[in-house]
Amino acid sequence: MAAKTNASRILDKLNIPYTLHEYEWDEDHLDAHTVADKVGLPCEQLFKTLVLRGDKTGIVMACIPGDKELDLKKLAAASGNKKAEMVPVKDIVTLTGYIRGGVSPLGCKKKYPLYIERAVLPIDTVSISAGKRGLQIFLKGTDLVSACEGIVSDITM
């Protein structure tokens, strides 16, 4: 049985149903397509969490399907910025407490605004990082939005 993470503890506290799924990972294959294959879901059901810096608001996060690309202009507009850019990988752990390949939209060390691609809403099973490499959380898309207090937006290309 997988160990609990901050993300799973938050879901427990909110009484949101989920399951944990472990998989073998390696440093060279942390991409969404590989992880989706390993947990047995289509890539559009695996949501990756990205950390960005807006020119006006500072740090924001985005949660998008693994088969899509973030549209930086759409995210900037949704978040009240003129532009937004990805933070350097070396800054992710300092900002979130998570490492690349294990960033969860739940349980960051600081609460940042989280923008979730609207495609999440009708999906019965979405997969997000549980907060460490090799462990995913499966839950309903609407439950993800609720748990994260996510802002549902059209933010992909």
C-alpha positions as CSV (number, residue, x, y, z in Angstrom):
1,M,0.0,0.0,0.0
2,A,1.3,3.4,-1.0
3,A,2.2,5.9,1.8
4,K,-0.1,8.8,2.3
5,T,1.0,12.2,0.9
6,N,-0.1,15.7,1.7
7,A,-2.4,15.6,-1.4
8,S,-4.1,12.4,-0.2
9,R,-4.5,13.7,3.3
10,I,-6.3,16.7,2.0
11,L,-8.7,14.5,0.1
12,D,-9.3,12.4,3.2
13,K,-10.0,15.5,5.2
14,L,-12.5,16.7,2.6
15,N,-14.1,13.2,2.4
16,I,-13.5,13.1,-1.4
17,P,-13.2,9.6,-2.8
18,Y,-9.9,8.7,-4.6
19,T,-7.6,5.8,-5.2
20,L,-3.8,5.8,-5.2
21,H,-1.8,4.2,-8.1
22,E,1.9,3.4,-7.9
23,Y,4.0,3.0,-11.0
24,E,7.7,2.5,-11.8
25,W,9.3,5.8,-12.9
26,D,12.7,6.9,-14.1
27,E,14.3,10.3,-14.4
28,D,14.3,10.3,-18.2
29,H,10.6,9.4,-18.7
30,L,8.5,11.7,-16.5
31,D,6.3,12.9,-19.4
32,A,2.5,12.7,-19.2
33,H,2.3,10.1,-22.0
34,T,4.6,7.7,-20.2
35,V,2.9,8.1,-16.9
36,A,-0.6,7.7,-18.5
37,D,0.6,4.4,-20.1
38,K,2.0,3.2,-16.8
39,V,-1.3,3.9,-14.9
40,G,-3.5,2.6,-17.7
41,L,-5.4,5.8,-18.6
42,P,-5.7,7.7,-21.8
43,C,-3.3,10.7,-21.7
44,E,-6.3,13.2,-21.8
45,Q,-7.3,11.9,-18.4
46,L,-3.9,12.5,-16.8
47,F,-3.6,16.1,-15.7
48,K,-0.2,17.6,-15.3
49,T,0.5,20.5,-12.9
50,L,2.6,23.4,-14.1
51,V,4.1,26.3,-12.1
52,L,4.3,29.7,-13.7
53,R,5.0,33.3,-12.9
54,G,2.7,36.1,-14.0
55,D,4.1,39.6,-14.6
56,K,1.4,41.1,-12.3
57,T,0.2,38.5,-9.9
58,G,3.4,36.4,-9.3
59,I,3.1,32.6,-9.0
60,V,0.1,30.8,-10.5
61,M,-0.4,27.1,-11.2
62,A,-2.1,25.4,-14.2
63,C,-3.5,21.9,-14.3
64,I,-4.0,20.6,-17.9
65,P,-4.6,17.3,-19.7
66,G,-1.4,15.5,-20.6
67,D,-2.2,15.5,-24.3
68,K,-2.5,19.3,-24.4
69,E,-0.2,22.3,-24.4
70,L,-0.7,25.2,-22.1
71,D,-1.6,28.4,-23.9
72,L,0.4,31.0,-22.1
73,K,-1.6,33.9,-23.4
74,K,-4.9,32.3,-22.3
75,L,-3.5,31.6,-18.9
76,A,-2.1,35.1,-18.6
77,A,-5.5,36.6,-19.5
78,A,-7.4,34.3,-17.1
79,S,-5.1,35.1,-14.2
80,G,-5.1,38.9,-14.7
81,N,-1.6,39.0,-16.2
82,K,-0.2,40.5,-19.4
83,K,2.2,37.6,-19.7
84,A,3.1,34.4,-17.8
85,E,6.1,32.1,-18.1
86,M,7.1,28.8,-16.7
87,V,9.3,29.0,-13.6
88,P,12.8,27.4,-13.9
89,V,12.8,23.8,-12.8
90,K,15.3,24.6,-10.1
91,D,12.7,26.9,-8.4
92,I,9.8,24.4,-8.4
93,V,10.8,22.7,-5.1
94,T,11.3,26.0,-3.3
95,L,8.0,27.4,-4.4
96,T,5.8,24.2,-4.0
97,G,7.7,21.7,-1.9
98,Y,7.4,19.3,-4.8
99,I,10.0,18.1,-7.4
100,R,9.6,18.0,-11.1
101,G,7.5,15.0,-12.0
102,G,5.8,15.0,-8.7
103,V,4.0,18.4,-8.5
104,S,0.5,18.0,-7.2
105,P,-2.2,20.6,-7.5
106,L,-3.0,19.7,-3.9
107,G,-0.8,20.3,-0.8
108,C,1.7,22.8,-2.0
109,K,3.6,24.6,0.8
110,K,1.9,27.8,-0.2
111,K,-1.6,28.2,-1.8
112,Y,-1.3,29.7,-5.3
113,P,-4.2,30.4,-7.6
114,L,-4.8,27.2,-9.6
115,Y,-6.3,27.3,-13.1
116,I,-7.7,24.0,-14.4
117,E,-8.5,23.3,-18.0
118,R,-12.3,23.2,-18.4
119,A,-12.0,19.8,-20.1
120,V,-11.7,18.3,-16.6
121,L,-15.4,18.8,-15.7
122,P,-17.1,15.9,-17.5
123,I,-14.3,13.3,-16.7
124,D,-15.2,10.6,-14.2
125,T,-11.6,9.5,-13.6
126,V,-8.7,12.0,-13.8
127,S,-5.2,11.3,-12.6
128,I,-3.0,13.8,-10.8
129,S,0.3,13.5,-9.1
130,A,0.0,12.5,-5.5
131,G,2.9,14.7,-4.7
132,K,5.8,12.3,-5.4
133,R,7.2,10.5,-8.4
134,G,5.7,7.1,-9.0
135,L,2.3,7.8,-7.3
136,Q,-0.9,9.1,-8.9
137,I,-4.3,9.9,-7.5
138,F,-7.4,9.0,-9.4
139,L,-10.6,11.0,-8.7
140,K,-13.5,12.7,-10.4
141,G,-12.8,15.8,-12.4
142,T,-15.4,17.9,-10.4
143,D,-13.9,16.6,-7.2
144,L,-10.5,17.8,-8.3
145,V,-11.8,21.3,-9.0
146,S,-13.6,21.3,-5.6
147,A,-10.6,20.0,-3.6
148,C,-8.1,22.5,-5.2
149,E,-10.6,25.4,-5.2
150,G,-9.5,25.5,-8.9
151,I,-10.5,28.2,-11.3
152,V,-12.0,26.4,-14.4
153,S,-10.7,28.1,-17.5
154,D,-10.0,27.5,-21.2
155,I,-6.2,27.6,-21.0
156,T,-4.9,25.1,-23.6
157,M,-4.2,25.4,-27.3
